[in-house]
Amino acid sequence: MKKRTFSAVILLGILIGSVFLGYKVFGLVMLIASMLGYHELFQIKYGDRRQNIAMIQLLGYFSLVLLVLNNIFFSLDSNLLVVLPILVLTIPVVFYRDYDIYNINDAFYIMGCVFFLGFSFHNIVFMAKMDIYKCILIFLIAFITDTYAYIGGRLIGRHPLTEISPKKTVEGSIIGTVMGCAIGSVYYNLAIGGLDIFSMILLCLVLTILSEIGDLVMSSIKRYFHKKDYSNLIPGHGGIMDRFDSVLFVSLGLSIIISLL
């Protein structure tokens, strides 16, 4: 528990520090996080076999740079951002003679990882550029929901939530959702505003649910590949994808909701 708390404090310090140094510095920090997450998703599927497709992995890194930092350090057409990764990741299928090394299924897996991480982290950085308080809301809801779900599960958890993540409980999930929604709503009202109480609570409730769903989706990938954690990069938490799973889904959800308001 102490190791988990200490790691969380360090991670929070890096995030807060980079945010207040400006959105460009924050963008570079998020780019590094996206690349670490990409490495974990690559490693969890390919392991030592990744050496056989090192060039493909590099093309994924290149695509992430374009996706995450677009409209931050440069501006590229949105069609290019979608088409280029598709081409550079699918064309090599033709040149790999051994389909056990790289085939169309691999191309779509890597493409999915790149687009998911690229657009999710870009949303976070772009939010920091446009409205720092909404960017903070993403992390606040994700971290509060996860923290209270963890604490609630340890204290009063009795009923398993799902086989995807055996340690998660119904009680913990409810407590995480309630606290995430409550604290998120108070923060939104004080720091952002502009919505009536019902809409504000509904917004935060949807984001807390997305936070928990994101956790389960990324856990299902680990279970599929028979892994407990994505890596041991963050003591007490696992890897970047173990810590940012909820954040990425909240990021995407908030982006969609804002576009509809």
C-alpha positions as CSV (number, residue, x, y, z in Angstrom):
1,M,0.0,0.0,0.0
2,K,2.9,2.4,0.9
3,K,4.6,1.6,-2.4
4,R,1.4,2.2,-4.3
5,T,0.8,5.5,-2.6
6,F,4.4,6.7,-3.0
7,S,4.3,5.9,-6.8
8,A,0.9,7.7,-7.1
9,V,2.4,10.8,-5.5
10,I,5.4,10.8,-7.8
11,L,3.2,10.3,-10.9
12,L,0.8,13.0,-9.7
13,G,3.8,15.4,-9.2
14,I,5.1,14.8,-12.7
15,L,1.6,15.4,-14.2
16,I,0.9,18.6,-12.2
17,G,4.4,19.9,-12.8
18,S,4.3,19.4,-16.5
19,V,0.8,20.9,-16.8
20,F,1.9,24.1,-15.1
21,L,5.0,24.3,-17.3
22,G,2.8,24.7,-20.3
23,Y,0.8,22.6,-22.7
24,K,3.9,21.9,-25.0
25,V,5.9,20.4,-22.1
26,F,2.8,18.5,-21.0
27,G,2.4,17.3,-24.6
28,L,5.9,15.9,-24.6
29,V,5.2,14.1,-21.3
30,M,2.0,12.6,-22.7
31,L,3.9,11.6,-25.9
32,I,6.4,9.7,-23.7
33,A,3.5,8.1,-21.8
34,S,1.8,7.0,-25.1
35,M,5.1,5.5,-26.4
36,L,5.5,3.6,-23.1
37,G,1.9,2.4,-23.4
38,Y,2.5,1.3,-27.0
39,H,5.6,-0.6,-26.0
40,E,3.7,-2.4,-23.3
41,L,0.9,-3.4,-25.7
42,F,3.5,-4.5,-28.2
43,Q,5.5,-6.4,-25.6
44,I,2.4,-8.2,-24.2
45,K,1.5,-9.7,-27.5
46,Y,4.9,-10.3,-29.2
47,G,7.4,-10.7,-26.3
48,D,10.8,-11.6,-27.7
49,R,9.3,-11.9,-31.2
50,R,9.1,-8.1,-31.4
51,Q,12.7,-8.1,-32.6
52,N,11.5,-9.7,-35.9
53,I,9.3,-6.7,-36.5
54,A,11.3,-3.9,-35.0
55,M,10.7,-1.7,-38.0
56,I,7.0,-2.1,-37.6
57,Q,7.3,-1.0,-34.0
58,L,9.2,2.1,-35.1
59,L,6.5,3.0,-37.6
60,G,4.0,2.8,-34.7
61,Y,6.2,5.2,-32.7
62,F,6.4,7.6,-35.7
63,S,2.6,7.5,-36.1
64,L,2.1,8.3,-32.4
65,V,4.3,11.4,-32.7
66,L,2.1,12.7,-35.5
67,L,-1.2,11.8,-33.7
68,V,-0.3,13.0,-30.2
69,L,1.5,16.3,-31.1
70,N,-0.8,17.4,-33.9
71,N,-2.0,21.0,-33.3
72,I,0.5,21.3,-30.5
73,F,3.9,21.6,-32.3
74,F,2.6,21.3,-35.9
75,S,-0.7,21.1,-37.8
76,L,-1.4,18.2,-40.2
77,D,-4.6,17.4,-42.1
78,S,-6.8,15.0,-40.3
79,N,-7.1,12.7,-43.3
80,L,-3.3,12.4,-43.4
81,L,-3.2,11.4,-39.7
82,V,-5.6,8.5,-40.4
83,V,-4.4,7.4,-43.8
84,L,-0.7,7.4,-43.2
85,P,-0.7,5.0,-40.2
86,I,-3.0,2.7,-42.1
87,L,-0.7,2.6,-45.1
88,V,2.6,2.2,-43.3
89,L,1.3,-0.6,-41.1
90,T,-0.6,-2.6,-43.7
91,I,1.7,-2.4,-46.7
92,P,4.6,-4.3,-45.0
93,V,2.3,-7.3,-44.9
94,V,3.1,-7.8,-48.5
95,F,6.8,-7.9,-47.9
96,Y,6.9,-10.3,-45.0
97,R,7.1,-13.8,-46.5
98,D,6.5,-15.5,-43.2
99,Y,2.9,-14.8,-42.0
100,D,3.8,-16.2,-38.6
101,I,6.0,-13.1,-38.2
102,Y,3.7,-10.4,-39.5
103,N,0.3,-10.7,-41.1
104,I,-2.9,-8.6,-41.5
105,N,-4.1,-9.5,-38.0
106,D,-0.9,-8.1,-36.6
107,A,-1.3,-5.0,-38.7
108,F,-4.8,-4.4,-37.4
109,Y,-3.8,-5.0,-33.8
110,I,-0.9,-2.5,-34.0
111,M,-3.1,-0.1,-35.9
112,G,-5.7,-0.3,-33.2
113,C,-3.1,0.3,-30.5
114,V,-1.7,3.3,-32.4
115,F,-5.1,5.0,-33.1
116,F,-6.4,4.3,-29.6
117,L,-3.3,5.7,-27.8
118,G,-2.7,8.5,-30.3
119,F,-6.2,9.9,-30.3
120,S,-6.7,9.4,-26.5
121,F,-3.4,11.1,-25.5
122,H,-4.0,13.8,-28.1
123,N,-7.4,14.6,-26.6
124,I,-5.7,15.0,-23.2
125,V,-3.0,17.4,-24.5
126,F,-5.4,19.4,-26.7
127,M,-7.7,19.8,-23.7
128,A,-4.7,21.1,-21.7
129,K,-4.1,23.7,-24.5
130,M,-7.8,24.8,-24.7
131,D,-9.0,24.5,-21.1
132,I,-6.6,23.4,-18.4
133,Y,-9.5,22.8,-15.9
134,K,-11.2,20.3,-18.2
135,C,-7.9,18.5,-18.6
136,I,-7.6,18.2,-14.8
137,L,-11.1,16.9,-14.7
138,I,-10.0,13.9,-16.8
139,F,-7.4,12.9,-14.3
140,L,-9.4,13.8,-11.3
141,I,-12.4,11.6,-12.2
142,A,-10.2,8.7,-13.3
143,F,-7.9,8.7,-10.3
144,I,-10.7,9.3,-7.7
145,T,-12.9,6.6,-9.2
146,D,-10.0,4.1,-9.3
147,T,-8.7,5.0,-5.8
148,Y,-12.1,4.7,-4.0
149,A,-13.0,1.6,-5.9
150,Y,-9.7,0.1,-4.7
151,I,-10.2,1.3,-1.1
152,G,-13.9,0.3,-1.0
153,G,-13.2,-3.1,-2.4
154,R,-10.5,-3.8,0.2
155,L,-12.6,-2.6,3.1
156,I,-16.1,-3.9,2.4
157,G,-15.9,-5.8,-0.9
158,R,-17.7,-9.1,-0.8
159,H,-19.2,-9.7,-4.2
160,P,-16.9,-10.2,-7.3
161,L,-17.7,-7.8,-10.1
162,T,-16.4,-9.8,-13.1
163,E,-14.1,-12.6,-14.0
164,I,-12.1,-10.2,-16.1
165,S,-10.6,-8.7,-12.9
166,P,-11.2,-11.1,-10.0
167,K,-10.1,-8.6,-7.3
168,K,-12.7,-6.0,-8.3
169,T,-15.9,-6.0,-6.3
170,V,-19.4,-4.7,-6.8
171,E,-19.2,-2.7,-3.6
172,G,-15.9,-1.2,-4.6
173,S,-17.3,-0.3,-8.0
174,I,-20.3,1.5,-6.5
175,I,-18.2,3.4,-4.0
176,G,-15.8,4.4,-6.8
177,T,-18.6,5.6,-9.0
178,V,-20.3,7.6,-6.2
179,M,-17.1,9.3,-5.1
180,G,-15.9,9.9,-8.6
181,C,-19.2,11.5,-9.5
182,A,-19.5,13.5,-6.3
183,I,-16.0,14.9,-6.3
184,G,-16.0,15.4,-10.0
185,S,-19.3,17.4,-9.8
186,V,-18.0,19.6,-7.1
187,Y,-14.9,20.3,-9.0
188,Y,-16.8,21.0,-12.2
189,N,-19.1,23.4,-10.5
190,L,-16.2,25.3,-8.8
191,A,-13.6,25.3,-11.6
192,I,-15.5,25.1,-14.9
193,G,-19.2,25.8,-14.5
194,G,-21.6,26.5,-17.3
195,L,-23.9,23.5,-16.7
196,D,-27.0,23.1,-14.6
197,I,-26.7,20.7,-11.6
198,F,-28.5,17.8,-13.3
199,S,-26.4,18.0,-16.5
200,M,-23.2,18.4,-14.5
201,I,-23.9,15.3,-12.3
202,L,-24.9,13.3,-15.4
203,L,-21.7,14.3,-17.2
204,C,-19.5,13.2,-14.2
205,L,-21.6,10.0,-13.8
206,V,-21.0,9.0,-17.4
207,L,-17.3,9.7,-17.1
208,T,-16.9,7.7,-13.9
209,I,-18.7,4.7,-15.6
210,L,-16.4,5.1,-18.6
211,S,-13.4,5.2,-16.2
212,E,-14.4,1.8,-14.7
213,I,-15.2,0.3,-18.1
214,G,-11.8,1.5,-19.4
215,D,-10.1,-0.3,-16.5
216,L,-12.0,-3.5,-17.4
217,V,-11.3,-3.3,-21.1
218,M,-7.6,-3.0,-20.6
219,S,-7.7,-5.7,-18.0
220,S,-9.4,-8.0,-20.5
221,I,-6.4,-7.6,-22.9
222,K,-4.1,-8.6,-20.1
223,R,-6.2,-11.7,-19.3
224,Y,-6.3,-12.6,-23.0
225,F,-2.5,-12.7,-23.1
226,H,-2.3,-14.3,-19.6
227,K,-0.5,-11.4,-17.9
228,K,-1.1,-9.9,-14.5
229,D,0.3,-6.4,-15.3
230,Y,1.4,-4.6,-18.5
231,S,4.8,-4.1,-16.9
232,N,6.5,-3.2,-13.6
233,L,7.4,0.3,-14.6
234,I,5.3,1.9,-11.8
235,P,5.8,0.2,-8.4
236,G,2.5,-0.9,-6.9
237,H,0.6,-0.1,-10.0
238,G,2.1,-2.1,-12.9
239,G,2.7,-0.3,-16.2
240,I,1.6,2.8,-17.9
241,M,-1.5,1.0,-19.3
242,D,-2.4,-0.2,-15.8
243,R,-2.4,3.4,-14.6
244,F,-3.7,5.2,-17.7
245,D,-6.4,2.8,-18.7
246,S,-9.2,4.7,-17.1
247,V,-7.7,8.1,-18.0
248,L,-7.8,7.3,-21.7
249,F,-11.4,6.3,-21.7
250,V,-12.4,9.3,-19.7
251,S,-10.5,11.4,-22.2
252,L,-12.4,10.0,-25.2
253,G,-15.7,10.2,-23.4
254,L,-15.2,13.9,-22.4
255,S,-14.2,14.7,-26.0
256,I,-17.4,13.2,-27.4
257,I,-19.6,14.9,-24.8
258,I,-18.1,18.3,-25.4
259,S,-18.5,18.0,-29.1
260,L,-22.3,17.2,-28.5
261,L,-22.9,20.1,-26.1
